[in-house]
Amino acid sequence: MKIQHFTFNPFQENTYIVYNEEKEAMIIDPGCYSEKEESILNEFIVSNILKVKLLVNTHLHIDHCFGNAFVERTYHVKAFANREDEFLLKDMAGQAKIFRIPLRHAASSLENYIHENDKFALGSEIFEAFQIPGHSPGSVVLYNAKSGCVFVGDVLFQGSIGRSDLQKGNYQSLIEGIREKLLTLPDETVVYCGHGPTTTIGHEKANNPFI
């Protein structure tokens, strides 16, 4: 399994493309906002002859789904996300207005819902979804036991945690979810965050002052 990372949009959000030897790919949190960023994403996919099979959002804050409409239209896939965050997608215009950022594309409707313990297959690579609300009510993480990694969106960062003061956030739920569902993973598990650098579960257990 290979992982390509991009940092997109004014919020410096991390977008990931995960792909295998068969060239099957999953896009996680497409934050591409500008036409240039869309081109960067597409050029990587085209140059590597990737077949986009899955589009998954860890949550639906605007910086993590700017690129949903572009990805859905270009690669003929529909996004997966948790139903509890659907209200955010329906209010993309409102989110954009708060940050004074014009929307380039109308928000898509959500047709595919992620539930606790759902599994996404990319060849032999299996990603299991865990719900960890608190940053947003529908935040999920994607854990791959075989490859020893987890994509956490804005639940956990190197040395920090996601904000819980946003709409329908909950600090206690966030902390409980991190402790019960992330810190119980093997220490060597690589953590791919929605912003900032990659870390490991062991490093955060030893050094993160919030948990």
C-alpha positions as CSV (number, residue, x, y, z in Angstrom):
1,M,0.0,0.0,0.0
2,K,1.2,3.5,-0.9
3,I,0.1,6.8,0.5
4,Q,0.4,10.2,-1.2
5,H,-0.2,13.3,0.9
6,F,-1.2,16.8,-0.3
7,T,-1.7,19.9,1.8
8,F,-4.5,22.0,0.3
9,N,-6.6,25.1,0.8
10,P,-6.3,28.1,3.1
11,F,-6.7,25.8,6.1
12,Q,-3.6,23.8,5.2
13,E,-5.7,20.6,5.2
14,N,-4.1,17.2,4.5
15,T,-5.6,15.2,1.6
16,Y,-4.6,11.6,1.2
17,I,-4.6,9.2,-1.8
18,V,-4.1,5.6,-0.7
19,Y,-3.4,3.1,-3.5
20,N,-2.2,-0.5,-4.1
21,E,-0.2,-2.4,-6.7
22,E,-3.3,-2.9,-8.8
23,K,-3.6,0.9,-9.1
24,E,-6.9,1.0,-7.1
25,A,-7.1,4.2,-5.1
26,M,-9.1,5.7,-2.3
27,I,-9.2,9.5,-1.7
28,I,-9.6,10.6,1.9
29,D,-10.8,14.1,2.6
30,P,-10.3,15.9,-0.7
31,G,-9.5,19.5,0.4
32,C,-8.5,20.8,-3.0
33,Y,-10.1,24.2,-3.4
34,S,-8.6,26.1,-6.3
35,E,-8.4,24.9,-9.9
36,K,-4.6,24.6,-9.4
37,E,-5.1,22.2,-6.5
38,E,-7.6,20.2,-8.4
39,S,-5.1,19.9,-11.2
40,I,-2.4,18.8,-8.8
41,L,-4.6,16.0,-7.5
42,N,-5.7,14.9,-11.0
43,E,-2.2,15.0,-12.4
44,F,-1.0,12.6,-9.7
45,I,-3.9,10.2,-10.4
46,V,-3.4,10.4,-14.2
47,S,0.4,10.1,-14.1
48,N,0.2,7.0,-11.8
49,I,-2.7,5.5,-13.9
50,L,-4.8,5.2,-10.7
51,K,-8.4,4.0,-10.7
52,V,-10.3,5.9,-8.0
53,K,-12.6,3.4,-6.3
54,L,-13.5,5.2,-3.1
55,L,-14.0,8.7,-1.7
56,V,-14.2,8.9,2.1
57,N,-14.6,11.9,4.3
58,T,-13.5,11.6,8.0
59,H,-15.9,14.5,8.6
60,L,-17.6,17.2,6.7
61,H,-16.1,20.5,7.9
62,I,-15.7,22.6,4.8
63,D,-11.9,22.3,4.6
64,H,-12.1,18.5,4.3
65,C,-14.7,18.4,1.5
66,F,-14.0,21.4,-0.7
67,G,-13.0,18.9,-3.4
68,N,-15.9,16.4,-3.0
69,A,-17.8,17.8,-6.0
70,F,-14.7,17.8,-8.2
71,V,-13.7,14.2,-7.3
72,E,-17.3,12.9,-7.6
73,R,-17.7,14.5,-11.1
74,T,-14.2,13.6,-12.4
75,Y,-13.9,10.0,-11.1
76,H,-17.5,9.0,-11.0
77,V,-17.6,8.0,-7.3
78,K,-19.9,9.1,-4.5
79,A,-18.6,10.2,-1.1
80,F,-18.9,8.1,2.1
81,A,-19.4,10.0,5.4
82,N,-21.2,9.7,8.7
83,R,-24.9,10.7,8.7
84,E,-24.4,12.9,11.8
85,D,-22.3,15.3,9.8
86,E,-24.8,15.6,6.9
87,F,-26.1,18.9,8.2
88,L,-22.6,20.4,7.6
89,L,-22.7,19.4,3.9
90,K,-26.1,20.8,3.5
91,D,-24.8,24.1,4.9
92,M,-21.6,24.4,2.9
93,A,-22.6,27.9,1.9
94,G,-23.1,28.9,5.5
95,Q,-19.7,27.4,6.4
96,A,-18.1,29.3,3.6
97,K,-19.8,32.6,4.6
98,I,-18.4,32.3,8.1
99,F,-14.8,32.1,6.8
100,R,-15.5,34.6,3.9
101,I,-14.5,32.0,1.3
102,P,-16.5,31.8,-1.9
103,L,-17.6,28.3,-2.9
104,R,-16.5,27.2,-6.4
105,H,-18.8,24.2,-6.5
106,A,-22.2,23.5,-5.1
107,A,-22.3,20.9,-2.4
108,S,-23.2,17.4,-3.4
109,S,-25.8,15.4,-1.6
110,L,-24.6,12.5,0.6
111,E,-25.8,9.1,-0.5
112,N,-23.4,6.7,1.2
113,Y,-23.3,6.6,5.0
114,I,-20.5,5.3,7.3
115,H,-21.4,3.4,10.4
116,E,-19.3,2.1,13.3
117,N,-17.1,-0.9,12.3
118,D,-17.9,-0.5,8.6
119,K,-15.1,-1.9,6.4
120,F,-13.7,-0.4,3.2
121,A,-11.6,-2.8,1.0
122,L,-8.9,-1.6,-1.4
123,G,-7.7,-5.0,-2.7
124,S,-6.3,-6.8,0.3
125,E,-6.1,-3.7,2.4
126,I,-9.0,-3.3,4.8
127,F,-9.9,0.0,6.5
128,E,-12.2,-0.2,9.5
129,A,-14.3,2.8,10.5
130,F,-14.5,3.9,14.2
131,Q,-16.8,6.7,15.2
132,I,-15.2,9.3,17.4
133,P,-17.5,12.3,17.8
134,G,-16.5,15.5,19.5
135,H,-14.7,17.5,16.9
136,S,-17.8,17.1,14.8
137,P,-20.7,14.8,15.7
138,G,-20.0,12.5,12.7
139,S,-16.2,12.3,12.9
140,V,-14.8,8.9,12.0
141,V,-11.3,7.4,11.7
142,L,-10.1,4.7,9.3
143,Y,-7.9,2.0,10.8
144,N,-5.8,-0.4,8.7
145,A,-4.5,-3.2,11.0
146,K,-2.5,-4.9,8.2
147,S,-0.5,-1.8,7.3
148,G,-0.5,-0.4,10.8
149,C,-1.9,3.0,10.2
150,V,-5.0,5.1,11.0
151,F,-6.4,8.2,9.2
152,V,-7.9,10.4,12.0
153,G,-9.1,13.5,10.3
154,D,-9.2,16.2,13.0
155,V,-9.7,13.9,16.0
156,L,-6.0,13.8,17.0
157,F,-2.9,15.7,16.0
158,Q,0.7,15.6,16.9
159,G,0.7,17.0,20.4
160,S,-2.9,18.1,20.3
161,I,-6.5,17.2,19.6
162,G,-9.3,18.5,17.5
163,R,-11.3,21.5,18.5
164,S,-14.5,20.8,20.3
165,D,-15.9,24.3,20.4
166,L,-17.4,24.1,16.9
167,Q,-21.0,23.4,16.1
168,K,-22.2,20.3,17.9
169,G,-18.7,19.6,19.2
170,N,-18.2,17.8,22.5
171,Y,-14.9,17.7,24.4
172,Q,-15.8,14.8,26.7
173,S,-16.9,12.6,23.8
174,L,-13.7,13.5,21.9
175,I,-11.4,12.6,24.8
176,E,-13.3,9.4,25.6
177,G,-13.2,8.3,22.0
178,I,-9.5,9.0,21.6
179,R,-8.7,7.0,24.8
180,E,-11.0,4.1,24.0
181,K,-10.5,3.7,20.3
182,L,-7.2,5.2,19.4
183,L,-4.9,4.8,22.4
184,T,-5.8,1.1,22.5
185,L,-4.2,0.6,19.1
186,P,-0.6,-0.7,18.9
187,D,2.0,1.9,19.8
188,E,3.7,1.7,16.4
189,T,0.5,2.6,14.5
190,V,1.2,5.5,12.2
191,V,-1.3,8.4,12.6
192,Y,-2.2,10.4,9.5
193,C,-3.7,13.6,10.7
194,G,-6.1,16.1,9.0
195,H,-3.6,18.9,9.6
196,G,0.1,19.0,10.4
197,P,2.6,16.2,10.6
198,T,2.2,12.4,10.9
199,T,2.7,10.9,14.3
200,T,2.3,7.5,16.1
201,I,0.0,6.2,18.8
202,G,2.9,5.5,21.1
203,H,4.3,9.1,20.7
204,E,0.9,10.6,21.5
205,K,0.4,8.3,24.5
206,A,3.8,9.5,25.9
207,N,3.7,13.1,24.9
208,N,0.3,14.5,24.1
209,P,-0.7,16.8,27.1
210,F,-4.5,16.5,26.3
211,I,-4.8,12.8,26.7
